[in-house]
Amino acid sequence: MVAEAKKREIKEAHKRKRIMKERFKQEENIASAMVIWINEILPNWEVMRSTRRVRELWWQGLPPSVRGKVWSLAVGNELNITPELYEIFLSRAKERWKSFSETSSENDMEGVSIADREASLELIKLDISRTFPSLYIFQKGGPYHDVLHSILGAYTCYRPDVGYVQGMSFIAAVLILNLEEADAFIAFANLLNKPCQLAFFRVDHSMMLKYFATFEVFFEENLSKLFLHFKSYSLTPDIYLIDWIFTLYSKSLPLDLACRVWDVFCRDGEEFLFRAGLGILRLYEDILLQMDFIHIAQFLTKLPEDITSEKLFSCIAAIQMQNSTKKWTQVFTSVMKDIKEGDKNSSPALKS
């Protein structure tokens, strides 16, 4: 028994060493790329952003020192939000926090009821405490707790039609780690205004089903065996994709790996979110093929913590986002012009 324990210990040590070696190698590559980003790419952003050289460098992961800047530029600011506008909505949020319990229904703002606003504020408070708990920086008393609270509160005032939805705290937290407060809010609001995010956070069933149906086209194309295995258990994409899309993988993957997924998401748009999902399924295909419905759902809800950047991105790279001659956007626009009400029953998670 002692010998077996020793063997396991040595095996674990080798595994940890290998993971660390891979991380160091990636960090070295990113460090050498930093000079190129700062001196060549960012000063000539509009000209260089779509060049093959930049796209290849982008795929390898953005240096942390330029990550926030590149994300901001890639996401854009179609909403024309200024730091001053953020301060205005933050002030409104602070007023609401101070008096929401005393506010009468006569003061309802933009059609949002007091009950809804109270629920939003309580949910924000609860969700912040559950955001990256192992980092201890977003919990009460932590250095970023108030900033996260401010951005989420300001957003509920800025977009009362969307309000606060569970999962938003993770997106805001990742942005806070890479950007100054006002810039994080601007990126957050613009990111959530993208068609895919808006569909999910507004729980637009019809649009969500279109995304799921499009995803399944590429799932069957790339991983036909696993696709049939999932079908045999009536395991639909909403069961695992909703959590991944809501938090942009920041809750499901290690933070450094989630940031690399964000890097390419900012480069390629919504298509990459679904390509990354297929990459995860490809990475664990052999394991998933041995599992039943319950175990698959549990596994995909809590992915292994030892997932590495190299392995995942190797699997993502192998996923072809082309069905016959159609690419993602073409498949999406042609998939289900009108979804019948009965189709919603095929996705259990959408019933709730």
N, C-alpha and C positions, 0 to 999 in steps of 0.2 A: 504493500500500500504506500509506503514511504517513497519507493522508487517511482510508482505511478504518479504520485503527487509532484515529485521532483520533475518528471517528464512534462507534466502539464504546466508547471511553473516556467520551465525553460521555453516551452512552446509559446506561452503567453508573452514572455519577455521578447522573443524573436518577433512576434506579431507586433508588439508595441514599437519595437525598434524599426520595423519595416514601415509602419504607418508614419512614424516621426521622420524617417528618411525621405519618404514621399512628400511630406509637408515641407521639409527643408528645401527640397529640390524645387517645388512649386514656388516657394518664397523667393528663392534665388532668381528664378525666371522672371517673377513679377518685379523684383527690385531692378533688374537690368532693363526691363521694359518701361519703368517709371520715367527715365530720362527722355525716352522717345515721346511718351505721352505729354510730358510737360513742355519740352522744347519744340516738338514738331507738330503733334496732332492737335492739341488744344488751341494753340494760336491760329491754326488753319482749319478749324472744326468743320465748317460747311463744305469745304473743298475735299477734305480727307476722310470724313466719317464713313463714306460708302466705298472707299477703295478696298481692293482685295487685301492689301497689306494690313490695313487697320482692322478689317473684319477678322482676319486670322489672329492678330494680336489680341483683339477683344475676346475672342473665343477662349483664349488661354487664361482669362481672368484679369480684372482690372487691379492695378496697384492700389492699396487702401488709401494712399495719399491723394489720388485723383478720382477715386470711385464716386464720391458724392457729386463732384462737379460733372462727371460724365453722365451719371444718372439724371441729373437735373437737365442737362442739355438734351439728352435723348428723350426724356419724358416730355419736355417742352412746357410751355405755359400758355396753352390755348385759352385758358380762362382769364388770362391777364390779371392774376392776383398779385398784389403788391404787399410788401411788408406792412404798410400802413393799413391795408384792408384786413390783414391778419389781426393787427392790434385792435381794430374795431370789433371784429367778431369775438376776439378773446375777451374784450371788455364786456360784451353782451353775455358771454358764457359766465364770467365771474359774477355779474349781476344776478344771473339766473341761479347760480349755486347759492348765492346769499339769500335769495328770497323765494325759491321755487315752492317751498312747502307752504308759504303764505299766499301765493298767487291764486287769484280766483279765476274761474273759467272765463270771466269777461275779458281777461287779458290774454286769451289764447293767441298765439303768434303763428300766422301763416297756416292756420288750419291744424296745428299740432296741439293735441289736448294736453292738459296738465299731467294726466296719468302717464301719457306717452313720454313726456319730458322727464318726469320723475324716474320712470323705468330706464330711460336712456342714461341718466346721470348715475343711477344705482349700478347699472350694468357696466358702465365705464369704470367705476370704482372697483367693482369686483374683478373685472377683466385685467385691470392694471396689475393687481396683485398676483395674477396668474401668468403674466407676460415675462418670459425668460426668467423664471424664479431662481434658477441656479446662478444667474449673474448677480443677483441682489441689487442691481442698480436702478430698477424700475419700481421696486417695492417701496412702501411708505418709509421715508427717511433716507432713501437712496438718492444719488445725485441727479438722476433723470426722471424721478417720479413726477415732479411738478410739471416738467416740460411735456411729458407724455400726456398728463392730465389736461394741460392747456391746449395742446393740439387737437385732441379728441373732442374736448368741450367746444372749442372754436368751430370745429367741423360740423358739429350737430346744429350750431347756430347758422353756419354758412349754408348747409344743405339739410334743412329740416325735412325735406321730402325723402331723404335717405335715412337721416338720423344716425344713431350708432348701431352697428351690427357686430356681433361677436366675431372676433378674428381681426378686426381693424387695428386693434392695439398692437398686434405683432408687426403689421406693415408700418405703422407709425414709428414703432420702436426701432426697426431696422434703419429707417430714414434718419431718425435722431442720432443714431450711432455714426452716421456718415455725413450729416449736414448740420448747419446752424439752425436754430429753432424756426425762424421765419421761412427759410429755404426748405426746411423739412415739411412745413405746412403746405407750401406752394406745390411741392412735388407730390405730397400726399393727396391733395384735392384734385390735381390733374390726373394722377394715376388712377384714382377711383372714378374718374369721369370717362375713362376708356370704356368702349362698348362691353367688353367681357366682364370687367370688374363691376360696371354699373348693373349689368344683367344679374350677376350673382348677388351683389349686396342689396339690390332691390327685390331679390327673389322673384325675378321675372321667369316664371315657369316655362313659358313658350320658348324664350331665348335660351334658357339653360338646357332645355331638351335638344335644341338645335346644336348646341356645343357638344353635348354628350353623343348625339347621333354622328356628328362629324368625327369626333374622337374615335368612335367605334369603327368607322370606315378605315382609319389608319391603323387601328388596333388589329383588325382582321388582316389587313395588308401586310403588316410587319411581324405579327406574332400569332399566326393562325391557330396553332395548337393550343396556346394559352387562351386565346379568344374563345375557342370551342369549349374549353374546360370551364371558363367562367359562365358561358351560355348554359352549359349543362346544369349549373347550380342557380341559374337565373340571377347571377350576380351582376348588377348593372353599375355603370361608371359612377353614378352619383354617390354610391356607398363609400368610395375612397377619394374621388376627385374633388368633391365639395370642400373638404377640409384642406386639401392641397391648394386649390385655387383661392379660397377665401384668405389664406395667410401667405399666399405666394411661396409656399414651401418653407417658410421661416419657422413654422412650428414642427414640421415633419422631419426636416433635415438638420444636421449640425449647422450652427450659425455661419461658419466660414464657407461651407458648401452651399448653403442657401444664398449667400451673397454672390457666389459665382453663378448660380442659376439666375439671380436677378440681373447680373451683368449682361448675360446673353438675352434675357427677356427684354431688357432695355434696347438691345440691338435689333432683335427680330420681332418683337411684339408678341401678341397673345398666342400665336402659333407655337412659340417655344414653350409656353406653360404646358401645353398638351404633349409636345415632343418630349419634354423632361419627364412627364408622367409615364410615357411609353418606355423611356429609358430605364426608369425604376422597375417597371414590369419586366423588361428584358433582363435586367441585372439579376432579378430574383426568380426568373421564369422556372428554373428547375425545381426550386423549393415550392413555389406556388402550385405547380402541377401535381404535387403530392398531397396538397391540402384540400379540405372540404370548405364549404361556404363560411362557417363560423371562423375557422382558423385563418382563412384568406383575409376576411374582413378585419380580424384582430391584428394580423401581421401588417397589413397596409395602413392601419390606423396608427400603429407604433412601429416604425421601421427600425432595423438594427442600428445601433449607435456607432458601429465601427465602419459604416459606409464611407468609402473614400472618394475623393474628387476624381482621381484618375480612372477608377473603375466605372463610376457613374457616367462621366463624360465620354468615355469610350463607348458605352452602351447607347448614349444619346446620339453620338455621331453615327452609329450604325442604323439608326431609325431614319427611314426614307419618308419624307413628308410629301409624297406624290402618289396619287392613286390613278393608275393608268397615265393619262396625260394631264390630269387635274392636280393643282396644288391646293393647299389648305383653304385659302380664301375662295377658290372656285367651288370646291366641294361644299364649303359652308353655305355659300349663297344659293347653291342648287338643292341643298338638303331640306326637305319638308317645307314647302311654301306655307302650308297651313297645317298646324298640328291639331288633331282632333282632341277633344276633351278626354276621351277614353285613353289616349296614349299616356296620360300622366300616371295612370295606374301601373305602368311598366317600370316606374322608378319610385320605389318605396319611400326614399328619403324626401321626395317632393310632396308627399301627402301631408306631412306634418306642417 
